[in-house]
């Protein structure tokens, strides 16, 4: 028997009290056998409303509560060559304040051009700004934050399966 999260559809491990993907509590999960049939649920699989104990049909939508099939969502995480190249294109140029190349490689154009615009601001505008004030630490913090944000965006797209 497996437990399937109601919030996201992922399988919850037996030793866990909550879904590691969306945070839903495991006691609200669907109990499912190996064929994908719901063994028992206190909510209707069609409309999601609460079911009275022992009901054969949902009082809200009329759907049968006896063993309905659900589709399990499970995407294995694989680190492919393209993902490694995207990570390298986010890391190496990021050390030189050029952000967005990993997003370009992932073909996520709007994010890529946003990061490239920020790179242009950091490269061309920030040095002239530093001539007038003593804000070197602020500039370094902004550069590090943009590097981390760009890198986490590339990793997030890989994990979510968008890349």
C-alpha positions as CSV (number, residue, x, y, z in Angstrom):
1,X,0.0,0.0,0.0
2,X,1.2,3.5,-0.9
3,X,0.2,6.9,0.3
4,X,-0.4,9.6,-2.4
5,X,-0.5,13.3,-1.5
6,X,-3.8,15.0,-2.1
7,X,-2.0,18.3,-2.7
8,X,0.4,17.4,-5.5
9,X,-0.1,13.7,-6.4
10,X,3.4,12.5,-5.3
11,X,4.0,9.4,-3.3
12,X,4.7,10.0,0.4
13,X,7.3,7.7,2.0
14,X,6.1,5.4,4.8
15,X,8.4,6.9,7.4
16,X,7.3,10.5,6.6
17,X,4.6,12.6,8.4
18,X,4.2,15.1,5.4
19,X,4.8,15.4,1.7
20,X,8.3,16.5,0.9
21,X,7.2,18.2,-2.3
22,X,4.2,20.4,-1.1
23,X,4.1,20.0,2.7
24,X,0.7,18.4,3.0
25,X,0.2,16.3,6.1
26,X,0.5,12.5,5.4
27,X,-2.7,11.7,7.4
28,X,-4.7,13.4,4.7
29,X,-3.1,11.3,1.9
30,X,-4.9,8.7,-0.2
31,X,-4.2,5.1,0.5
32,X,-3.6,3.4,-2.8
33,X,-2.8,-0.2,-3.8
34,X,-0.1,-1.1,-6.4
35,X,-2.7,-1.0,-9.2
36,X,-3.5,2.7,-8.4
37,X,-7.0,2.0,-6.8
38,X,-7.9,4.1,-3.8
39,X,-8.5,1.7,-0.9
40,X,-10.2,4.2,1.4
41,X,-10.7,7.9,1.4
42,X,-12.8,10.3,3.5
43,X,-13.0,12.7,0.5
44,X,-14.6,12.3,-2.9
45,X,-12.1,11.7,-5.6
46,X,-14.3,13.6,-8.1
47,X,-15.2,16.8,-6.2
48,X,-13.0,16.7,-3.1
49,X,-15.8,17.1,-0.6
50,X,-16.0,15.2,2.7
51,X,-17.7,11.9,2.6
52,X,-19.9,10.5,5.4
53,X,-18.6,7.2,6.9
54,X,-19.7,4.2,4.8
55,X,-21.1,6.2,1.9
56,X,-21.2,4.4,-1.5
57,X,-21.8,7.6,-3.4
58,X,-20.8,11.2,-2.9
59,X,-23.7,13.2,-1.5
60,X,-22.4,16.4,-3.3
61,X,-21.7,15.1,-6.9
62,X,-23.1,11.6,-6.9
63,X,-19.8,9.9,-7.9
64,X,-19.2,6.4,-6.8
65,X,-16.8,6.1,-3.9
66,X,-15.9,2.4,-4.5
67,X,-12.3,2.0,-5.7
68,X,-11.6,4.8,-8.1
69,X,-8.4,4.9,-10.1
70,X,-6.0,7.9,-9.8
71,X,-3.0,8.8,-11.8
72,X,0.2,8.9,-9.9
73,X,2.6,11.7,-10.7
74,X,6.2,10.8,-10.4
75,X,9.0,12.4,-12.3
76,X,12.4,10.9,-11.7
77,X,15.1,13.5,-11.3
78,X,17.9,13.0,-13.8
79,X,21.0,15.2,-14.2
80,X,21.5,15.1,-18.0
81,X,24.4,16.5,-20.0
82,X,22.1,19.5,-21.0
83,X,21.4,20.2,-17.3
84,X,25.1,20.1,-16.5
85,X,25.9,22.5,-19.3
86,X,23.1,24.9,-18.1
87,X,24.5,24.8,-14.6
88,X,28.1,25.5,-15.8
89,X,26.8,28.4,-17.9
90,X,25.1,29.8,-14.8
91,X,28.1,29.3,-12.5
92,X,31.2,30.2,-14.6
93,X,30.0,33.5,-16.2
94,X,28.3,34.3,-12.9
95,X,31.7,34.8,-11.3
96,X,32.2,37.7,-13.7
97,X,28.7,39.2,-13.2
98,X,27.3,37.8,-16.4
99,X,23.9,36.3,-15.5
100,X,21.4,34.6,-17.7
101,X,23.4,32.3,-19.9
102,X,22.2,29.2,-18.1
103,X,18.6,30.3,-18.8
104,X,19.4,31.0,-22.4
105,X,20.7,27.4,-22.7
106,X,17.5,26.2,-21.1
107,X,15.5,28.3,-23.6
108,X,13.8,30.3,-20.9
109,X,14.0,33.5,-22.8
110,X,12.2,36.0,-20.5
111,X,14.2,35.0,-17.4
112,X,17.4,35.0,-19.5
113,X,16.9,38.5,-20.8
114,X,15.9,39.8,-17.3
115,X,19.2,38.4,-15.9
116,X,21.2,39.8,-18.8
117,X,19.6,43.3,-18.3
118,X,20.6,43.1,-14.6
119,X,24.1,42.1,-15.7
120,X,24.3,45.1,-18.0
121,X,23.3,47.3,-15.1
122,X,25.9,45.8,-12.8
123,X,28.7,46.0,-15.4
124,X,28.0,49.5,-16.9
125,X,26.0,51.6,-14.3
126,X,27.4,50.3,-11.0
127,X,31.0,51.4,-11.6
128,X,29.9,55.0,-12.3
129,X,27.7,54.9,-9.2
130,X,30.7,53.9,-7.1
131,X,32.7,57.0,-8.0
132,X,30.3,59.2,-6.1
133,X,29.6,57.2,-3.0
134,X,31.3,54.6,-0.8
135,X,28.9,51.7,-1.4
136,X,31.3,48.9,-2.5
137,X,29.8,46.5,0.0
138,X,26.3,47.1,-1.2
139,X,27.4,46.4,-4.8
140,X,29.1,43.2,-3.7
141,X,26.0,42.1,-1.8
142,X,23.8,42.8,-4.9
143,X,26.2,40.9,-7.2
144,X,26.3,37.8,-4.8
145,X,22.5,37.9,-4.4
146,X,22.0,38.0,-8.2
147,X,24.5,35.1,-8.6
148,X,22.7,33.0,-6.1
149,X,19.3,33.9,-7.5
150,X,20.4,33.0,-11.1
151,X,21.9,29.8,-10.0
152,X,18.9,28.8,-7.9
153,X,16.6,29.6,-10.9
154,X,18.6,27.2,-13.1
155,X,18.5,24.5,-10.5
156,X,14.8,25.0,-9.8
157,X,14.0,24.7,-13.5
158,X,15.9,21.4,-13.7
159,X,14.2,20.0,-10.6
160,X,10.7,21.0,-11.7
161,X,11.4,19.5,-15.1
162,X,11.1,22.7,-17.1
163,X,14.5,22.5,-18.6
